[in-house]
Amino acid sequence: DTAVSQTPKYLVTQMGNDKSIKCEQNLGHDTMYWYKQDSKKFLKIMFSYNNKELIINETVPNRFSPKSPDKAHLNLHINSLELGDSAVYFCASSQKRGYNEQFFGPGTRLTVL
Amino acid sequence: AQSVAQPEDQVNVAEGNPLTVKCTYSVSGNPYLFWYVQYPNRGLQFLLKYITGDNLVKGSYGFEAEFNKSQTSFHLKKPSALVSDSALYFCAFSFTSGTYKYIFGTGTRLKVLA
């Protein structure tokens, strides 16, 4: 059973398009996250939801909009894609926050042409 | 600014030798500290964490780490490296209040040579 799943695994699109990445966790966790990993492998938190409430919203362009329809799902919608958005996006989840480890999805490799 | 530092971009070690991947932190108060591993084209996997208590923590795959408050370090160690340990290793800390946000280090690529 996949604990944290993301779709799609690969996403290739043109500049200016709008795209979404979906994430689901079946671990019963109440906190979910989106991270961006750039080409140098730096990993940066973008958003976090706890019980469907947005609790972390880093300095991310407002073209990025997360949505959490329920505790098990956290989707990421990106408007007007730019070349610099090309990266690997990881979803993660944890039980509560802080001292609990996070479980990561396999990642979505986004390539903007 | 509160942060973790991984001073080595890459560590090379011969199979069977002990390995150390370094991490230092600059955090006010007592942090929660973590190590994660990332294999190619995969998500991060949790290895171990320090929350409180015994300074030596043991984790998955034979890895361990020592929390050293005076040196503000949390180095990852393994007594005998395997070729399959070759991967990207991330140190991270979590704030212990507020949003409990994670801050990751820049990662260290470990290469274990046969």
Interface residues (C-beta under 8 A of the other chain):
Chain A: V4 Y33 K40 K41 F42 L43 K44 I45 S48 I55 I56 F90 A92 R97 G98 Y99 E101 Q102 F103 F104 G105 P106 G107
Chain B: Y32 F34 Y36 Q38 N41 R42 G43 L44 Q45 F46 K49 I51 L88 F90 S94 F95 T96 S97 T99 Y100 K101 Y102 I103 F104 T106 G107
